[in-house]
Amino acid sequence: MKHHSLELRVRYDECDPMGFVHHSNYLRYFEIGRTELLRASGGCYREMEASGQLVVVVRVDCRYKRPAQYDDLITVQTSIARVTAAKIIHEYTITRKTPSGQPETLVDATVTLAVIDRDGKVQRVPQALLDQYEEE
């Protein structure tokens, strides 16, 4: 599976004093999207970590367009943009519906991951993970 979408409700504790989702919380939303994409593909980060393969974020490029607010129902769309021998690149779009029902883009982002072992040495992306992210 290369694409996944899920809805989340913005919680009060995710907002700053201005009432907007604090920018750091979008990284949490990306993590949730990434984890659920892997789960929907038949994988499990817990099992990967137990086998000594750790997936770490090495780069984030995030473009904030409009703020989400408390109690908004947002949609986190996650997709695999590219997988190489050394990295996995995810793309994200977070939207909410306008009063007219049209999706409004709040955030676009690209996150690059690497696989390391427990000593922090970069590893090849495991074949099992590559297989899970193949086209449907």
WOPEFEN-V758957 format. One record per backbone hydrogen bond with DSSP energy under -1.0 kcal/mol. CO is the residue of the C=O (numbers start at 1). NH is the residue of the N-H. Records with the same first field share a line. If there is no record, write none. Layout:
CO: NH + NH
This chain:
2: 80
4: 78
6: 76
8: 74
10: 71
11: 14
12: 15
14: 22
16: 19
20: 16
22: 25
23: 26
25: 29
26: 30
27: 31
28: 32
29: 33
30: 34
31: 35
32: 36
33: 37
34: 38
35: 39
36: 40
37: 41
38: 43
39: 42
44: 48
45: 49
46: 50
47: 51
48: 53
49: 52
54: 116
56: 114
59: 112
61: 110
63: 108
68: 21
69: 72
72: 10
74: 8
75: 95
76: 6
77: 93
78: 4
79: 91
82: 89
85: 125
87: 84
88: 113
89: 81 + 82
90: 111
91: 79
92: 109
93: 77
94: 106 + 107
95: 75
96: 104
98: 101
102: 98
104: 96
106: 65 + 66
107: 94
108: 63
109: 92
110: 61
111: 90
112: 58 + 59
113: 88
114: 56
115: 123
116: 54
117: 120
121: 117
126: 130
127: 131
128: 132
129: 133
131: 134
